[in-house]
């Protein structure tokens, strides 16, 4: 049986070859191959049984006759959910939960930056300006309402973190009939998104990208929000209509946004979002943590053990639901 480790592209999201070597030591009875680029992936996927990878084009998937299971190092797997994959018997698992604490801390961090106007303080620092008058109008987290769209592992951790800092928490979950988490005081179904938008001081996008969530936030939704509200997107860029967001931010429809994901990455240097003074941009790094590859590989290792024993795998993705 063969495992193929193929996670590459952006240097920050490229798994070092040493992790493939470590998997070989953990499973000496298996063949472990490492692909650092598209050419190697194309060669190795043909006789692969287990793929530890974040992407696989349909034309290469068609050549993977022995493929039985793919584990993604990310939580989102939208790039793998093309019809051939969805309709196949190949099992798909993801790494949900690994990113939750880091992303929750990121959400709180960028919210504090915008509430306390730290982003403007840095601009004035570069200008050597002691702008007390401009930076004196600030807000506290305590007592504000955060609305979380998507209450999976990441959304749930954001809720717990925010509630621990004294924020009130609203959330949208696809199945609101399940027990409400203690950190959430208002739980809505997707159809009640307008209610969450109207009441929230901070709206956080933490939902997977599906047919239902694509383009979920545009000008109409932004105009339902409070004028002093913030939008934070740490989910997928295509949940938000980026051009409409830029126009509404420039018009002052909402107070600001913190964006870690974009419709097309890297973000076009010509995008107006770069120059808006009420926007914080980070390059899809909210889920980073110092031990990221250790944590992801440990999760994958446990799943390999389960797979070899014939036990149920952790984090199985419902390929038709998209998460």
Secondary structure, DSSP 8 states (H G I E B T S, - for coil): -EEEEE--SSGGG---HHHHHHHHHHTTTSEEEE--SHHHHHHHGGG-SEEEES---HHHHTT-TT--EEE-SSS--GGG-SHHHHHSS-EEE--TTTTHHHHHHHHHHHHHHHHTTHHHHHHHHHTT---HHHH-----STT-EEEEE--SHHHHHHHHHHHHTT-EEEEE-S-TTS---TT-SEEE-GGGHHHHHHH-SEEEE-----TTTTT-BSHHHHTTS-TT-EEEE-S-GGGB-HHHHHHHHHHTSSSEEEES--SSSS--TT-GGGG-TTEEE--S-TT--TTHHHHHHHHHHHHHHHHHHT---SSB--TTTT-
